[in-house]
């Protein structure tokens, strides 16, 4: 037995278990799992854009009402973040529509 309290046999067993887990391949996701993951990711992205827009609107309203804790620079940065995130989401939507149209026009 080691004097530092580490059991070499237990450590070796843990290392072997981790090596076996690393070598095993995870099962490939099914189509429905991939669709669900994509839909969830898209929904989360849309919600994040919405939250960003609401936050920038709240900051702008607070600044306009004269809140001394809200600085003009914070408002401008929040508005730009909101604009950039909305433009990015718009581009994703355009790419999805384009891909859908391309798939629909394919000959089978």
C-alpha positions as CSV (number, residue, x, y, z in Angstrom):
1,X,0.0,0.0,0.0
2,X,1.3,3.4,-0.9
3,X,1.9,6.0,1.8
4,X,0.1,8.8,-0.1
5,X,-3.3,7.1,-0.1
6,X,-3.5,6.2,-3.8
7,X,-4.3,2.6,-4.6
8,X,-2.4,1.6,-7.7
9,X,-4.7,-1.3,-8.5
10,X,-7.8,1.0,-8.4
11,X,-6.0,3.6,-10.5
12,X,-5.0,1.0,-13.1
13,X,-8.5,-0.3,-13.2
14,X,-9.9,3.2,-13.8
15,X,-7.3,3.8,-16.6
16,X,-8.3,0.6,-18.3
17,X,-12.0,1.4,-18.1
18,X,-11.4,4.9,-19.5
19,X,-9.3,3.4,-22.4
20,X,-12.1,0.9,-23.2
21,X,-14.7,3.7,-23.2
22,X,-12.6,5.8,-25.5
23,X,-12.1,3.0,-28.0
24,X,-15.8,2.1,-28.2
25,X,-17.7,3.9,-30.9
26,X,-21.0,5.6,-30.0
27,X,-24.0,4.5,-32.0
28,X,-24.8,6.7,-35.0
29,X,-27.8,9.0,-34.3
30,X,-31.0,8.2,-36.1
31,X,-32.6,10.7,-38.6
32,X,-35.3,11.7,-36.1
33,X,-32.6,12.4,-33.4
34,X,-30.6,14.6,-35.9
35,X,-33.8,16.4,-36.9
36,X,-34.7,16.9,-33.2
37,X,-31.3,18.2,-32.4
38,X,-31.3,20.6,-35.4
39,X,-34.8,21.9,-34.5
40,X,-33.7,22.4,-30.9
41,X,-30.6,24.2,-31.9
42,X,-32.5,26.5,-34.3
43,X,-35.1,27.2,-31.7
44,X,-32.4,28.1,-29.1
45,X,-30.8,30.4,-31.6
46,X,-34.0,32.2,-32.4
47,X,-34.7,32.6,-28.7
48,X,-31.2,34.0,-28.1
49,X,-31.7,36.6,-30.9
50,X,-35.0,37.5,-29.3
51,X,-33.5,37.9,-25.9
52,X,-30.7,40.1,-27.3
53,X,-33.3,42.3,-29.0
54,X,-35.4,42.6,-25.9
55,X,-32.4,43.5,-23.8
56,X,-31.2,46.2,-26.2
57,X,-34.8,47.6,-26.3
58,X,-34.9,47.6,-22.5
59,X,-31.6,49.4,-22.3
60,X,-32.6,52.0,-24.9
61,X,-35.9,52.6,-23.0
62,X,-34.0,53.0,-19.7
63,X,-31.5,55.4,-21.3
64,X,-34.3,57.5,-22.9
65,X,-36.1,57.7,-19.5
66,X,-33.0,59.2,-17.9
67,X,-31.7,56.2,-15.9
68,X,-28.3,57.3,-14.6
69,X,-27.1,53.7,-14.4
70,X,-27.4,53.2,-18.2
71,X,-24.6,54.6,-20.3
72,X,-24.9,55.6,-23.9
73,X,-22.0,53.2,-24.8
74,X,-23.9,50.3,-23.3
75,X,-27.0,51.1,-25.3
76,X,-25.1,51.4,-28.5
77,X,-23.2,48.1,-28.0
78,X,-26.4,46.3,-27.1
79,X,-28.1,47.7,-30.2
80,X,-25.3,46.6,-32.4
81,X,-25.2,43.1,-30.9
82,X,-28.9,42.9,-31.5
83,X,-28.5,44.0,-35.1
84,X,-25.6,41.6,-35.8
85,X,-27.4,38.6,-34.3
86,X,-30.6,39.4,-36.2
87,X,-28.7,39.8,-39.5
88,X,-26.9,36.5,-38.8
89,X,-30.2,34.7,-38.2
90,X,-31.6,36.3,-41.3
91,X,-28.7,34.8,-43.3
92,X,-29.3,31.4,-41.8
93,X,-32.9,31.6,-42.7
94,X,-32.0,32.6,-46.3
95,X,-29.7,29.6,-46.6
96,X,-32.3,27.2,-45.2
97,X,-34.9,28.5,-47.7
98,X,-32.4,28.2,-50.6
99,X,-31.5,24.7,-49.6
100,X,-35.2,23.7,-49.3
101,X,-35.8,25.1,-52.8
102,X,-32.8,23.3,-54.2
103,X,-34.0,20.0,-52.7
104,X,-37.5,20.5,-54.0
105,X,-36.2,21.1,-57.5
106,X,-34.1,17.9,-57.6
107,X,-35.1,15.2,-60.1
108,X,-35.8,11.8,-58.5
